[in-house]
């Protein structure tokens, strides 16, 4: 579980870095009205997806290393 959590945080951080490089955070900040919530959900799903990808790959590699 410790391995998953560490790599989840690393994957989520990398996803945030990519979003920031592409200008997604600025775009979300400039969004007006009801689109703000939609943009926020879009960013959060991307960040959580990056974390899940990192965590799951780490678990698979950890299991391979143990066997």
N, C-alpha and C positions, 0 to 999 in steps of 0.2 A: 504494500500500500504506500509505503514511503517513496518508493521508486516512481510509482504512478503520479503521486502528488507533486513531486519535484519536477518531473517532465511535463506535467499538465501546466504548471506555472511557466515553465520555459516556453512551451508551445504557445500559450496564450500571450506571453510577452512578445514572442516573435510575430504573432498575428497582429498585435497592436503596432509593432514597428512597421510592418508592411502597409497597414492601413494608413499610418502617419506619412509614410513615404509617398503613397499614392494620393494624398490629400483628402482622404475620406473623412477625417476628423473635422477639418476646416469646412468641408461641404456640409457635414451634419450640423455644425454650429451655425452656419448661414441659412439653414433651412427654416422657413417660417411656418407657423400654424400647426396643423394636424400632421404634416409630414415629419415633424420632429420625432414623434413617437415611433413612426415607421422606420425612420433612419436609425434610431437608437436600437430598435429590435434587430435590424439588419447588422449593425455593428456588433451587438452582443452575441448573435448567433455565429458570426465569423470568429470572434475571439474564443468562444467556448468550443467551436469546432477545431480551431488550432490547438487548443489545450487537449481536447480528446484525442486528436491525432498523435500529438507528442506523447501523451500518457500511454496510449495503447501500443504504439510502436516500442516504447521503452519496456512495457510488460512482456511483449513478444520476445524482444531481444534478451531480456533478463531470463526468461524461461529457457531459451535456446542455450544461453551461457551455462545454466545450471545442469543441463542434461548432457 
